[in-house]
């Protein structure tokens, strides 16, 4: 039962790229040890910091630029991102920052356009 909960938590976090093949192998081994209970959650966080690139932060200007680049309204943009129009508005004014998963999704839209979400 404990392992099923851990797997659910791992799926909910935003995937991060490894810094390279060697770091990917180290991180994969550490994940296996963590799942087996051989290393603590705190130690796993240290491996995350060591082996994974941080998610690039998205600023309010980035959100506006990405939305204008794909030529959609705030309402339609929110619909594609599966969030509320007020959230997009708050991101664009800087009242709120996109979380790691939303930031990753925004970077994907920035790189590939909205077609990847349709």
N, C-alpha and C positions, 0 to 999 in steps of 0.2 A: 504494500500500500504506500509506503514512504517513497519508493522509487517512482511510482505513477505520479505522485504530486510533484516531484522534482522535474519529471519530464514535461509536465504541463507548464511549470514555471519557465523552463528553458525555452519552450516554443513561443511564449509570450514576449520574450525579450527580443530586441532588434538585433538581427545578425550583424556582426562586425567582421570586417576583413582582417585576415592575419597579415602580419608584417612581411611574411615570406614563407617559403615551404618549410624551413627548419622550425620557425616559430609555430606554424600550423601543426606540425608533428608533436611538438612539445605541448601545445595547448590541448590537442586531442588526447594525449596520454594523461594529462592532468585531469581532464574531464572524466576519463575512465576511472581514475583513482578517486575522484570526488564522488562519482556514482556508487563506487564500491565502499565508500565510507572511510577510505584511507587518508584523505586530506579534508580539512575543514572548509567551510564556506569562505572564511576570511582568507585562507591560503589560495582558494580558487580565484578570489577577486584579485589577488596579487598576480596570478598567472594571466588573468584577463588584461590587467594593466601592462604587463610585460609583453604579451604576445599579440594583442589586438590593437588595431588602429582605432583611435577615438572617432565617434560619429561627428561629422562636421556640423557645427552649429549653423542654424539658419536665422538670419536677422529679418527684421521687418521689411527692410528694403529688398532682401532676397525674395521674400514671399510675393511682394508686389511685382517685382521684375519677372518672376516665374509665371505668375498669373497673366500678366500682360503679354508675355511672350507666347503663351498658348491661346491668347485672345478669347478669354471667357470672362463672364461676370463672377462676382464673389459667390453668388448663389450656385451657379453651375460648378464652379471650382470646388465649393464645399461638397456638392453632390458627388463629384468624382472622387474626392478624398474621404468620403463617408464621414463627414463631420458637419457641424452646423454653420450656417452663414455668419453667425455672430462670432464663432471661433476664428474663422478666416479674417473677419474684420479686426478682431483683437490682435491676431498675429500681425496684420498689416500696419496697425497703429503702434505696435510695440507694447501693448497692454498685457500681452501674454506671449510666451515663447513656445514654439512647437516642441513637443517631447522628442525623444530619440527616434521612436518609430515614425512619427509624423515627419521629422526632419529627413529621415532616410527616404521616405516616400516622396517628399518634395524634391530631393536630389535626383530621384529616378525620373520624375516628371520633367525636371530641368534638362536632364540628359536625353530622354527619349520621347518626350511629349506625352499628351494625355491618351494617345492611342493604346499605350501599354496597359492602361487601366480600364479601357472600354470592353 
